[in-house]
Amino acid sequence: SGHDVREEPQQSGEGGPGEEQLHGPHHPPPHRRPGQQRGADDGLVERVAELGTGRGRGPLDRLRPRHRQLLLAGAALAGLLWLFAYVVAGWLQLDALAPDPPTVGVLPVPFVLLAGGLLLGPLLALLAAWLAAVGARRRGAVMDARLRAAIERVADAEILAPVRGVLERHAATRDALRHAAEV
């Protein structure tokens, strides 16, 4: 036929033909597989970076468990020192000068501070560990679903779509050759 389908490679700026000019915009160079023009992992890295954790911080989240533990330890220490001051005042027989401690119900406040700090610290640690485990499982499931969806999108766009294109071109070439053989 009078129509030449070969294209002459054009020179790139470095003195040789560029990969796209040699192989065409839709054909990867021979050392790459379809879907690897840009690097299939590049798109995945971008999608994963966009995911985020989706976790906001509320006002109580700013007071970290370590700070809560220190607050309870401080309450226990204050209660202990307050009770120790009453013991020393009684030992020095100055208890008549010391006022009666305030009470919560029938319990004196220094005892409530000491007992509350000592009992609530371990309970708070157990509760925080349980809540962290529940939250981690929930966030893990959400992030797993997001990550799988991102991988699926990247795989379809970066790998499967180019392979489908190559297969379609091969099918078109096969049909054209079959048609040419019949003529």
C-alpha positions in Angstrom: 0.0 0.0 0.0 1.1 3.6 -0.5 0.8 4.5 3.1 3.9 4.0 5.4 2.9 3.4 9.0 6.4 3.7 10.4 7.3 6.9 12.1 10.9 8.3 12.1 12.1 8.8 15.7 12.8 12.4 16.5 15.8 13.5 18.3 15.5 14.5 22.0 17.4 17.4 23.6 20.2 15.1 24.6 21.2 14.0 21.2 19.2 10.8 21.1 15.6 9.8 20.7 13.5 9.9 23.8 11.8 6.8 25.1 8.3 8.1 24.3 9.4 9.1 20.8 10.9 5.6 20.1 8.1 3.6 21.6 5.2 5.9 21.2 3.0 7.5 23.9 0.9 4.3 24.4 3.7 1.7 24.3 6.0 1.4 27.3 9.7 0.9 26.6 10.8 -2.8 26.4 12.3 -2.8 29.9 9.1 -1.8 31.5 5.8 -3.6 31.9 2.5 -1.9 31.1 1.4 0.2 34.0 4.9 1.1 35.1 5.4 4.2 33.1 5.3 6.4 36.2 5.8 3.7 38.8 2.8 1.9 40.1 3.9 2.4 43.7 3.9 6.3 43.2 0.2 6.4 42.9 -0.3 4.1 45.9 2.0 6.2 48.0 0.0 9.3 47.1 -3.3 7.6 47.9 -2.1 6.3 51.3 -0.7 9.7 52.2 -4.2 11.2 51.5 -6.0 8.7 53.8 -5.1 10.3 57.1 -6.5 8.7 60.3 -9.7 10.7 60.4 -9.3 11.2 64.2 -10.0 14.5 65.7 -8.9 15.6 69.1 -11.5 16.7 71.7 -10.9 18.9 74.7 -10.5 15.8 77.0 -8.0 14.3 74.6 -5.6 17.1 75.3 -5.3 15.9 78.9 -3.3 12.8 78.1 -3.5 9.7 80.4 0.0 10.4 81.7 -1.2 13.9 82.9 -4.3 12.4 84.4 -2.1 9.9 86.3 0.1 12.8 87.6 -3.0 14.7 88.6 -4.3 11.7 90.6 -0.8 11.1 92.1 -0.7 14.8 93.1 -4.2 14.5 94.8 -2.9 11.4 96.7 0.2 13.2 97.8 -1.8 16.3 98.9 -4.1 14.1 100.9 -1.1 12.3 102.5 0.6 15.5 103.4 -2.6 17.0 104.7 -3.2 13.9 106.9 0.5 14.0 108.0 0.1 17.6 109.1 -2.9 16.6 111.3 -0.8 13.7 112.8 2.1 16.1 113.5 -0.2 18.7 115.0 -1.7 15.9 117.3 1.7 14.7 118.2 2.8 18.2 119.2 -0.5 18.6 121.0 -1.5 21.5 118.7 -4.6 19.8 117.5 -6.7 22.3 119.3 -5.2 25.0 117.1 -5.8 23.0 113.8 -9.3 23.3 112.4 -11.3 20.2 111.7 -10.8 19.1 108.1 -13.6 19.6 105.6 -15.6 16.5 104.9 -17.3 14.8 102.0 -20.2 13.1 103.6 -18.6 11.5 106.6 -15.1 11.2 105.2 -12.5 13.9 105.7 -11.3 15.5 102.4 -7.6 14.6 103.0 -8.6 10.9 103.2 -10.8 11.3 100.1 -7.8 12.8 98.2 -5.4 10.1 99.4 -7.8 7.1 98.8 -9.2 8.6 95.6 -5.8 9.2 94.1 -4.5 5.7 95.0 -7.6 3.8 93.9 -8.6 5.8 90.8 -5.0 5.8 89.3 -5.0 2.0 88.6 -8.7 2.0 87.6 -8.1 4.9 85.2 -5.0 3.0 83.7 -7.1 -0.1 83.1 -10.0 1.9 81.6 -7.6 3.8 79.4 -6.0 0.6 78.1 -9.3 -0.9 77.4 -10.6 2.2 75.6 -7.3 2.4 73.6 -7.7 -1.2 72.5 -11.3 -0.8 71.4 -10.5 2.5 69.6 -7.4 0.9 67.9 -9.5 -2.0 66.6 -12.2 0.3 65.3 -9.7 2.7 63.6 -7.8 -0.3 62.3 -10.9 -1.7 60.6 -11.7 1.8 59.1 -8.1 2.3 57.9 -8.0 -1.3 56.5 -11.1 -0.6 54.4 -9.7 2.8 53.3 -6.4 1.3 52.4 -7.9 -1.6 50.4 -10.1 0.8 48.5 -7.1 3.0 47.7 -5.1 0.0 46.6 -8.0 -1.1 44.4 -8.2 2.4 42.8 -4.5 2.6 42.2 -4.3 -0.9 40.8 -7.1 -0.3 38.4 -5.7 3.1 37.2 -2.0 2.3 37.2 -1.9 -1.4 36.3 -5.2 -2.9 35.0 -6.2 0.0 32.7 -2.9 0.1 30.8 -3.0 -3.7 30.5 -6.5 -3.5 29.2 -5.3 -1.0 26.6 -2.5 -3.3 25.5 -5.0 -6.2 25.2 -7.4 -4.1 23.2 -4.7 -3.0 20.8 -3.6 -6.6 20.5 -7.2 -7.7 19.7 -7.5 -4.9 17.2 -4.2 -5.9 15.5 -5.3 -9.6 15.5 -8.6 -8.6 13.9 -6.9 -6.5 11.3 -4.5 -9.3 10.5 -7.3 -11.8 10.3 -9.2 -9.4 8.0 -6.1 -8.9 5.9 -5.6 -12.6 5.6 -9.1 -13.0 4.4 -8.8 -10.4 1.6 
